Amino acid sequence: MLVGVVDDGVEYTHSEFQGAYRTDIDEDYGGGDSDAAPGSGDSHGTAVAGLIGARNDGVGTVGVAFGSGLTGYRIFGGTVTDSEYRDVYRHHSDGVDIFSNSWGYNGVFHDDFDGNNFAAAGLGINEAVAQGRDGLGSVILFAAGNDRQARKWY
C-alpha cells in the first residue's frame, strides 16, 4: 500500500521514514520541482506522514499504517495552478492507493466541487476515485479540519 501525503512537504530523510518513502514519485507543486521536502517552517506534512507511516522500530511513535509506503505532494509554499491541483490526484492515482489531505479551505462550503475555489481539485479527485488503481479507485481522505474552534455550525 502506498499513501500520498498532500500537504506542505514531508521531511523524507527522517529516520522514521527510512525504507518507506518514495522520492522517485513525490513532487513539489508549490516549488515547481520534484523534491517534496518541506520549506522553512513547514512541519505539518511531516507530522501527518508520521501519524500514517512512522516505523515500528521501538523508538518514538508508531504510525497507524507503519508498513505502508509513503510519498509526498507539496501543494503549499508557492503558487499552485488549478491544473496542478487537478494533477496531484489524476497524475498519481495509478501508483498511490490512498491520498491523505490534512488541509482544507477556510470557511464553510469553500470545498464545494461546483465552486471556483475547489473545482479543479474536485475534477482530479473525481477522476482518481473513478479511475485510480487501475480502475479500482483511489481512496482520498480529508481531515475534518484543524480550525474546528473557529467555525460556527448552525
Secondary structure in CASP SS format (residue, H / E / C, confidence):
PFRMAT SS
TARGET T0000
AUTHOR 0000-0000-0000
METHOD secondary structure of the structure
MODEL  1
M C 1.00
L E 1.00
V E 1.00
G E 1.00
V E 1.00
V E 1.00
D E 1.00
D C 1.00
G C 1.00
V C 1.00
E C 1.00
Y C 1.00
T C 1.00
H C 1.00
S H 1.00
E H 1.00
F H 1.00
Q C 1.00
G C 1.00
A C 1.00
Y E 1.00
R C 1.00
T C 1.00
D C 1.00
I C 1.00
D C 1.00
E E 1.00
D E 1.00
Y C 1.00
G C 1.00
G C 1.00
G C 1.00
D E 1.00
S C 1.00
D C 1.00
A C 1.00
A C 1.00
P C 1.00
G C 1.00
S C 1.00
G C 1.00
D C 1.00
S C 1.00
H H 1.00
G H 1.00
T H 1.00
A H 1.00
V H 1.00
A H 1.00
G H 1.00
L H 1.00
I H 1.00
G H 1.00
A C 1.00
R C 1.00
N C 1.00
D C 1.00
G C 1.00
V C 1.00
G C 1.00
T C 1.00
V C 1.00
G C 1.00
V C 1.00
A C 1.00
F C 1.00
G C 1.00
S C 1.00
G E 1.00
L E 1.00
T E 1.00
G E 1.00
Y E 1.00
R E 1.00
I C 1.00
F C 1.00
G C 1.00
G C 1.00
T C 1.00
V C 1.00
T C 1.00
D H 1.00
S H 1.00
E H 1.00
Y H 1.00
R H 1.00
D H 1.00
V H 1.00
Y H 1.00
R H 1.00
H C 1.00
H C 1.00
S C 1.00
D C 1.00
G C 1.00
V C 1.00
D C 1.00
I E 1.00
F E 1.00
S E 1.00
N E 1.00
S C 1.00
W C 1.00
G C 1.00
Y C 1.00
N C 1.00
G C 1.00
V C 1.00
F C 1.00
H C 1.00
D C 1.00
D C 1.00
F C 1.00
D C 1.00
G C 1.00
N C 1.00
N C 1.00
F C 1.00
A H 1.00
A H 1.00
A H 1.00
G H 1.00
L H 1.00
G H 1.00
I H 1.00
N H 1.00
E H 1.00
A H 1.00
V H 1.00
A H 1.00
Q H 1.00
G H 1.00
R H 1.00
D H 1.00
G H 1.00
L C 1.00
G C 1.00
S C 1.00
V E 1.00
I E 1.00
L E 1.00
F E 1.00
A C 1.00
A C 1.00
G C 1.00
N C 1.00
D C 1.00
R C 1.00
Q C 1.00
A C 1.00
R C 1.00
K C 1.00
W C 1.00
Y C 1.00
END
